[in-house]
Amino acid sequence: MALSSEERELIQQGFRKVTENGQEAADRFYAHLFEIAPQTRELFLNDMELQGAQFISKLGLIVAELQNFESLLPVLEDLALRHVAYGVRPEHYPPVGEALQQMLAEVLEDDYTPAVRAAWGKAYDDIADVMIRSSYTHSIPVRLP
């Protein structure tokens, strides 16, 4: 991931504001996700309050480690494989990114600048790319006789 130190700082500042009321932020995120992609609702069988807490927690872990993306790779790969087990498909990633941006716009209000949007978008695209590649791109060894 090629985030600049300024982009990482924008993301981290924004996330601090998100955590001021993490449950509300998570509720907004899922409301947007289910509006954008209603078919994703069936993927969430657990208590949505618990789900929201887990979402904010994982997002916090990722945000905290943005400066060392290599250390995040095993975490993202594991997260991606668990998402496959839940029924997540590659086409679910763009609506998640859109719901994340909508939640950020609401929570950050005036602090949601074009630079903040771009930084979060860049980070999300890189993270989604890693997760999709690690879960859905399988190389099958070919054995020749």
Secondary structure by P-SEA (a helix, b strand, c coil): ccccaaaaaaaaaaaaaaaccaaaaaaaaaaaaaaacccccccccccaaaaaaaaaaaaaaaaaaccccccaaaaaaaaaaaaaaacccccaaaaaaaaaaaaaaaaacccccaaaaaaaaaaaaaaaaaaaaaccbbbbbbbcc
